[in-house]
């Protein structure tokens, strides 16, 4: 897990998000040990894990699509709009 201060995260947020790997975590903290303040976690960015996708199988869509024969009767409804 990577820890970075809030001020740095504000400057580099798009870069941080783009570089996150699935499951990787970035902890953003507030406070400064030099000022005597206690470091406090204010946010966590966690890269989304990609769900495993089943490989495509040839012919898996057979029977799921019905193709109707050419039918010109539906065009009669648009007769007023056609030249």
Helices and strands as residue ranges (DSSP letters): E 2-5, H 6-19, E 25-30, G 33-35, E 40-46, G 73-81
